[in-house]
Amino acid sequence: MTGYVGRFAPSPSGPLHLGSLVAALGSFLDARAHGGRWLVRIEDIDPPREMPGASSAILRTLEAFGLHWDGEVRYQSRHHQDYDALLARLGSQGHLYRCACTRKQLKEQGLHLRATCNPPAQGAPAALRFRNDAPITGFWDRAQGQVTVPQALAAEDFIIHRKDGLYAYQLAVVADDIDQGMTHIVRGSDLVEASVWQLQLYRALGAAPCSYLHLPLVLGEDGQKLSKQNHAAPIDDANPLPALRQALWHLGQQVPQADSVEDLLKAAVTQWSHLDDSQPAQARV
Ligand code: GLU
């Protein structure tokens, strides 16, 4: 075992499809190729978007596909106290402000709405936004090299606690990645841009950022990313080999000759091509 700690962190909004299998497999192979730990975290902080039974279906699929995780599965729904503590800490450090502006107002006012946002009355529903005073505009990605995010997006005062009372993904993901000692984040490219906000939170909390590897997305016939929301076909637990081969192909890996899941994964770990992680995520301001 090395100091490497990685994870797969699905939201239980539906069963795994090929796109989420690519993220699961990519993060698994990277962790195992580095002799590291691979954790699974169910990101169940958004009940309205959850599908009953999806968490256990996801875990069953991972098992059927030979993607065995280390330790206990973590459920974000059991960590509300940790998120509250983090909100209190960020609040007491002056990083947060309340805002009840709508998306429409945000668009009209531009992303720097702090100047025009009227503080909502005490007790009125409001989101908590992060004061993004010194935006981070880029970082080093192990697959994509130096990533630069549009200035306006990087500078957004992003939401970390939603107006409807739910914790925002940005808050929970960083809270857990820090708490679980994550060193490497391997996930889909749909989260590239969110990384600069997450790096902001690491900085505000005085935590060392992880290294990042954002994997190619699997697109459907309509050119859109496969997702649970657009009802991508679930993968078949009874027949894992074809989907694993397809996922390896999407990951740009050689597809080994193997007749069992175990042999395929073993060979895929040996051949994993993303071994160079010498460059840490450099937050560029
Ligand atoms: N829960 C997120 C999703 O399912 C992924 C979070 C992450 O890997 O940072 O899209």
Boltz pocket constraint, residues with backbone or C-beta under 6 A from the ligand:
constraints:
  - pocket:
      binder: B
      contacts: [[A, 8], [A, 9], [A, 10], [A, 11], [A, 43], [A, 173], [A, 186], [A, 187], [A, 188], [A, 191]]
      max_distance: 6.0
